[in-house]
Amino acid sequence: MITTEQREKLRGWFAGRLPDDLFEELTEITVDREEITVIGRIPEPRLAEDAPAAEREAALESRVQDFRERTREDRMAVAREAEHRFRRKVSWGVECGGRRTLFTHVAAPVMTRLRQPERQVLDTLIAGGVARSRSDALAWCVRLVQRHTDDWLAELRDSLEHVQRVRAQGPDAEPDQADHAERTDDEE
């Protein structure tokens, strides 16, 4: 979990470091313990207004693939720098024509111990064709919870940031330079 200020600094670093012509707009940067995901908007292909859905879909797919190949070296140079600086893998994605596409990204293993009733839920999702494996079923459950509890999770994240700020002001916190200077002047 990182604070809002850390997230803003991370976003600022990427905004300053990315080539100006890479994205139309840097739309989102998300971060967790393992990964930073950078999403930007790219221009939609120009099509006739009455273009069929299949043509529109093929054009969007082609535009995203072209962007991925054409910008690979630039993106990887930024990723190497960021991975060294922030000690997390960097993944990329784009938004184009209202559609979001993520390129290769981290699939981090999660350790969990489930009792039989929880395993039965996952097995039911597999049997119902919702998931291919227990891992897929668990990811599906997490996405479902996330979709239905976004407000609650946002409030929890805000509370965690508040706790981090309060901890940083505790007795074990590093004294500010200004505090240190005042004590030095008082001691003389």
C-alpha positions in Angstrom: 0.0 0.0 0.0 1.4 3.4 -0.9 0.2 6.8 0.1 -1.5 9.3 -2.2 1.6 11.5 -2.2 3.8 8.5 -3.2 1.3 7.6 -6.0 1.3 11.3 -7.2 5.2 11.3 -7.3 5.1 8.0 -9.2 2.7 9.4 -11.7 4.7 12.6 -12.0 7.9 10.6 -12.6 6.2 8.6 -15.5 4.6 11.8 -16.9 8.0 13.4 -17.0 9.9 10.4 -18.2 7.6 9.1 -21.0 8.3 10.4 -24.5 5.8 13.2 -25.3 4.4 11.4 -28.4 3.9 8.0 -26.7 0.3 8.5 -25.5 -2.3 11.1 -26.2 -2.9 11.0 -22.4 -1.4 9.1 -19.5 -4.8 7.9 -18.2 -3.9 5.6 -15.2 -1.0 4.3 -13.1 -1.7 1.6 -10.6 0.7 0.1 -8.2 0.9 -2.8 -5.8 3.8 -4.6 -4.1 5.0 -6.4 -7.3 3.9 -4.2 -10.2 3.4 -0.8 -11.7 0.8 -0.7 -14.5 1.0 2.2 -16.9 -2.1 2.9 -19.1 -2.3 5.5 -21.8 -4.8 6.6 -24.4 -3.8 6.2 -28.1 -5.6 7.6 -31.1 -8.5 5.7 -32.6 -8.2 4.6 -36.2 -10.2 6.8 -38.6 -13.1 4.9 -40.0 -16.4 5.8 -41.7 -19.2 6.5 -39.3 -21.2 3.6 -40.7 -18.3 1.1 -40.5 -19.5 -2.3 -39.5 -18.7 -3.6 -36.0 -16.3 -6.3 -37.3 -14.3 -3.6 -39.3 -14.2 -1.4 -36.2 -13.0 -4.2 -34.0 -10.3 -5.3 -36.5 -9.1 -1.7 -36.8 -8.9 -1.2 -33.0 -7.0 -4.5 -32.6 -4.6 -3.6 -35.4 -4.0 -0.1 -33.9 -3.2 -1.6 -30.5 -0.8 -4.2 -32.0 0.9 -1.5 -34.1 1.4 0.7 -31.0 2.8 -2.3 -29.0 5.4 -3.2 -31.6 6.3 0.3 -32.6 6.9 1.6 -29.0 8.4 -1.5 -27.5 12.0 -0.2 -27.3 10.9 3.2 -25.8 8.6 1.5 -23.2 11.2 -1.1 -22.2 13.9 1.6 -21.7 11.5 3.5 -19.3 10.5 0.2 -17.7 14.1 -0.7 -16.9 14.7 2.7 -15.3 11.5 2.5 -13.3 12.1 -1.1 -12.2 15.5 -0.1 -10.9 14.2 3.1 -9.2 10.9 1.7 -7.7 11.9 -2.0 -7.3 8.7 -3.2 -9.1 8.0 -4.7 -12.5 6.4 -2.3 -15.0 3.5 -3.4 -17.2 1.8 -1.5 -20.0 -1.6 -1.1 -21.4 -3.6 1.2 -23.7 -7.1 2.6 -24.1 -8.3 2.9 -27.7 -11.8 3.5 -28.8 -13.3 2.9 -25.4 -11.5 -0.5 -25.1 -8.7 -1.2 -22.6 -5.9 -3.7 -23.6 -3.2 -4.8 -21.1 0.0 -6.2 -22.5 2.0 -8.9 -20.6 1.7 -8.2 -16.9 2.7 -9.9 -13.7 0.7 -12.9 -12.4 1.8 -13.0 -8.8 1.2 -16.2 -6.8 -0.9 -15.8 -3.8 -0.7 -18.2 -0.8 -4.0 -19.1 0.7 -5.5 -21.9 2.8 -9.1 -22.7 1.9 -11.4 -25.0 3.8 -13.6 -27.4 1.9 -16.7 -25.1 1.6 -14.5 -22.4 -0.1 -12.9 -25.0 -2.3 -16.4 -26.3 -3.3 -17.3 -22.7 -4.4 -14.2 -22.6 -6.7 -15.0 -26.2 -8.0 -18.6 -25.1 -8.8 -17.3 -22.2 -10.8 -15.0 -24.6 -12.7 -17.8 -27.1 -13.3 -20.1 -24.2 -14.5 -17.5 -23.1 -17.1 -16.8 -19.8 -15.4 -13.2 -20.7 -14.7 -10.6 -23.2 -16.0 -8.9 -23.8 -12.7 -9.1 -23.0 -9.0 -6.7 -20.1 -9.6 -8.9 -18.7 -12.3 -12.0 -19.2 -10.1 -10.3 -17.4 -7.2 -9.4 -14.5 -9.5 -13.0 -14.3 -10.7 -14.2 -14.1 -7.1 -11.8 -11.3 -6.4 -13.0 -9.3 -9.5 -16.6 -9.9 -8.4 -16.0 -8.6 -4.9 -14.0 -5.7 -6.3 -16.8 -4.7 -8.7 -19.4 -4.7 -5.9 -17.3 -3.1 -3.2 -15.3 -0.3 -4.9 -16.7 2.4 -2.5 -15.9 0.3 0.6 -12.4 -0.5 -0.7 -11.7 3.1 -1.5 -12.7 4.1 2.0 -10.5 1.4 3.5 -7.5 2.6 1.4 -8.1 6.1 2.6 -8.2 4.9 6.2 -4.9 3.0 5.6 -3.3 6.2 4.2 -4.4 8.1 7.3 -2.9 5.4 9.6 0.4 5.6 7.7 0.5 9.4 8.1 -0.2 9.1 11.9 2.5 6.5 12.2 5.0 8.7 10.4 4.4 11.4 13.1 5.1 9.0 15.9 8.0 8.9 18.3 10.1 6.7 16.0 9.7 9.1 13.1 12.8 10.8 11.7 12.9 14.4 13.0 12.5 17.1 10.3 15.5 19.1 9.3 13.7 22.2 10.7 13.2 20.6 14.1 16.8 19.5 14.2 18.0 23.1 13.4 15.8 24.6 16.1 17.2 22.2 18.7 20.7 23.0 17.7 20.1 26.7 18.0 18.5 26.2 21.4 21.3 24.1 22.7 23.9 26.9 22.0 
